[in-house]
Amino acid sequence: MSMTDAITPFHAGEREAQARAGAGDVASWAAGFVRDYLPEQHRAFHTALPFLVLAGADDGGRVWTTLIEGADGFVRSPDPHSMALHAALAAGDPLAAACAAGTEVGALGIDLATRRRNRFSGYLRPAGGGYLIDVRQTFGNCPQYIVERAWTRHAAGTPPPARLTDALSDRQRALVGAADTLFIGSGHLRPGGGAANGFDASHRGGAPGFVRVIDGTHLQIPDYPGNNYFNTIGNLLADPRVGLLFVDFETGGLLHVTGRATIDWQPSDGHDPQARRTINVAIDAVLDRPGAMALRWFRPEAATRPLRLVRREVESASITSFHFAPVDGRPLAPFEAGQHLPVELRIPGQANPVGRTYSLSGPPAENGAYRLTVKREALGLVSRYLHDTLREGELIAARAPAGDFVMPRGAAPLVLVSAGVGLTPMVAMLHAASAQGRRVWFVHGARSGREHALRAEVERLVAQGRGALRRRYFYSQPDSQERAGRDFDRAGRITAADLLDLDAGDDAHYLLCGPSRFVADIRNGLDAAGVAAARIHVETFGPGG
């Protein structure tokens, strides 16, 4: 093991992938998001789930991905460094024998209904009729590309026999070709490999057909913009063995695929223009397990609601607000400040509705319209459609607001910190805090005044706050006129030291939203200064869609 592997949360394959993708030195800022323990929020999340995704290798070294389910509460977290599963894999599961003996695993907890997910890895060993996982590495994920589904339980019966083949049948090819979700497992196993050693279970999603079936033994998986960690891609550069899992959500069937992967860094066949790379999979074996799960999933189509765009407001050079009202006139579902709105749009040239989530930026007390404040991204399919095509009077579909990035309860002071379009949930929180009479510092960073959105609204709220609300603006590239007029508080980027200088109080909560590196740098600085982890709350965004 190299000294670098010992001190970074990313192994050599991940660092190579980050470099090839032009992501820069991810390890320098992402360490704060990759932990060797489960934060309390993640422990509560995992223990409320009806299933977990596991990835590992069988006795022959083939990588597989599977689901483990159990009764309500089957997942427990005895302490921040362990996870107990009070269930066991069925005998026909490709990882059953390895888990019975003890093995390295990657795990993914995902709630398809709320579109939340978190990942962890560690060593799994049998314990008390189930398993105990000694957690080595954990981190969260954003909800992008997760297709919303609710679940029910069916009475457990005897499933049909599993079938092992070396290629996909016509029926299996149809299932894969229609899938909007897959789970992918990969690994990096080196003796003494450090914190990054082990397996990873991850999620991939897209419109039905996003996985391309070349033939019975070859698949192509698009790799969309993400958090720039490149855990899966990095693992596959170091070790091409891969395990895929396709779920028949209506019947509880599991289709396991194991094989080897290569990465196409410049796909040219035009399969998916939104993909930055393609994972090409050569299939070694297919295990078909019909009816393997007692769980069933369904799309809550009735939960979607048509909304009409009633007003557009240009907020800055690249950011516009879109106000949506209900078509039927009924009140909109309430939301907490900081939550997001899942939307679906029918975009010309796309065979299926395209889903995204955008933070609600308006006052939570108003239920006549939802306001989404969106930055136009040059490569963003949905953001470009909203900015360039969607006109007042036209319709979109939306689900109920969701998300757990909300204001902490109580009366403790808040420091709301944002960069760029990350101010959208913070403005909603400023409205809510103002209504509560709570003490707030609103700290925002923009490139310049030209890119500073919603400034007049914030100024009005601060003026109405009579000293309880205060603001601080940082411009990283102010123009000469702005420098002369001092239309901002400080040139440069926000740092943790700047926030601590506010002297908000030992009981203050810090809420951070912006690009991953911005959030990580500030979080790491607050942590180093001794701010308790329970008082630091984060929301990040990657490349926009």
ZIJOLIN-V890631 format. One record per backbone hydrogen bond with DSSP energy under -1.0 kcal/mol. CO is the residue of the C=O (numbers start at 1). NH is the residue of the N-H. If there is no record, write none. Layout:
{{CO | NH} {CO | NH}}
//
This chain:
{{2 | 6} {3 | 7} {4 | 8} {11 | 15} {12 | 16} {13 | 17} {14 | 18} {15 | 19} {16 | 20} {17 | 21} {18 | 23} {19 | 22} {24 | 26} {25 | 28} {26 | 29} {26 | 30} {30 | 33} {35 | 138} {39 | 43} {40 | 44} {41 | 45} {42 | 46} {43 | 47} {45 | 48} {46 | 49} {50 | 70} {52 | 68} {53 | 108} {54 | 66} {55 | 106} {56 | 64} {58 | 61} {62 | 58} {64 | 56} {66 | 54} {68 | 52} {71 | 74} {74 | 86} {76 | 84} {79 | 82} {80 | 38} {81 | 135} {83 | 133} {84 | 76} {85 | 87} {85 | 131} {90 | 93} {93 | 96} {95 | 99} {96 | 100} {97 | 101} {98 | 102} {103 | 124} {105 | 122} {106 | 55} {107 | 120} {108 | 53} {109 | 118} {111 | 115} {111 | 116} {112 | 149} {116 | 111} {117 | 141} {118 | 109} {119 | 139} {120 | 107} {121 | 136} {121 | 137} {122 | 105} {123 | 134} {124 | 103} {125 | 132} {127 | 130} {130 | 127} {131 | 85} {132 | 125} {133 | 83} {134 | 123} {137 | 121} {138 | 35} {139 | 119} {143 | 146} {150 | 298} {152 | 296} {163 | 288} {165 | 286} {169 | 173} {170 | 174} {171 | 175} {172 | 176} {173 | 177} {174 | 178} {176 | 179} {179 | 209} {180 | 206} {182 | 204} {183 | 245} {184 | 202} {185 | 243} {186 | 200} {188 | 198} {190 | 193} {194 | 197} {198 | 188} {200 | 186} {202 | 184} {204 | 182} {207 | 210} {212 | 220} {215 | 218} {216 | 168} {217 | 283} {218 | 214} {218 | 215} {219 | 281} {220 | 212} {221 | 279} {223 | 276} {223 | 277} {230 | 234} {231 | 235} {232 | 236} {233 | 237} {234 | 238} {235 | 239} {240 | 261} {242 | 259} {243 | 185} {244 | 257} {245 | 183} {246 | 255} {247 | 249} {248 | 252} {249 | 297} {252 | 293} {253 | 248} {254 | 289} {255 | 246} {256 | 287} {257 | 244} {258 | 284} {258 | 285} {259 | 242} {260 | 282} {262 | 280} {264 | 278} {272 | 275} {277 | 223} {278 | 264} {279 | 221} {280 | 262} {281 | 219} {282 | 260} {285 | 258} {286 | 165} {287 | 256} {288 | 163} {289 | 254} {289 | 292} {294 | 154} {296 | 152} {298 | 150} {299 | 301} {300 | 303} {301 | 304} {305 | 398} {306 | 327} {307 | 396} {308 | 325} {309 | 393} {311 | 323} {313 | 321} {318 | 376} {319 | 315} {319 | 316} {320 | 374} {321 | 313} {322 | 372} {323 | 310} {323 | 311} {324 | 370} {325 | 308} {336 | 339} {339 | 360} {340 | 402} {341 | 358} {342 | 399} {343 | 356} {344 | 397} {345 | 354} {347 | 350} {354 | 345} {356 | 343} {358 | 341} {363 | 366} {367 | 332} {370 | 324} {371 | 361} {372 | 322} {374 | 320} {377 | 380} {380 | 384} {381 | 385} {382 | 386} {383 | 387} {384 | 388} {385 | 389} {385 | 390} {391 | 394} {394 | 309} {396 | 307} {397 | 344} {398 | 305} {402 | 340} {404 | 406} {413 | 509} {414 | 441} {415 | 511} {416 | 443} {417 | 513} {418 | 445} {419 | 422} {420 | 423} {421 | 424} {423 | 427} {424 | 428} {425 | 429} {426 | 430} {427 | 431} {428 | 432} {429 | 433} {430 | 434} {431 | 435} {432 | 436} {433 | 438} {439 | 414} {440 | 470} {441 | 416} {442 | 472} {443 | 418} {444 | 474} {445 | 420} {446 | 476} {447 | 477} {448 | 451} {449 | 452} {450 | 317} {454 | 458} {455 | 459} {456 | 460} {457 | 461} {458 | 462} {459 | 463} {460 | 464} {461 | 465} {465 | 468} {468 | 440} {470 | 442} {472 | 444} {473 | 489} {473 | 490} {474 | 446} {475 | 492} {479 | 483} {480 | 484} {481 | 485} {482 | 486} {482 | 487} {490 | 475} {495 | 499} {496 | 500} {497 | 501} {499 | 502} {500 | 503} {505 | 508} {509 | 415} {510 | 537} {511 | 417} {512 | 539} {513 | 419} {514 | 541} {515 | 519} {516 | 520} {517 | 521} {518 | 522} {519 | 523} {520 | 524} {521 | 525} {522 | 526} {523 | 527} {524 | 528} {525 | 529} {526 | 531} {527 | 530} {532 | 535} {533 | 536} {535 | 510} {537 | 512} {539 | 514} {545 | 382}}
//
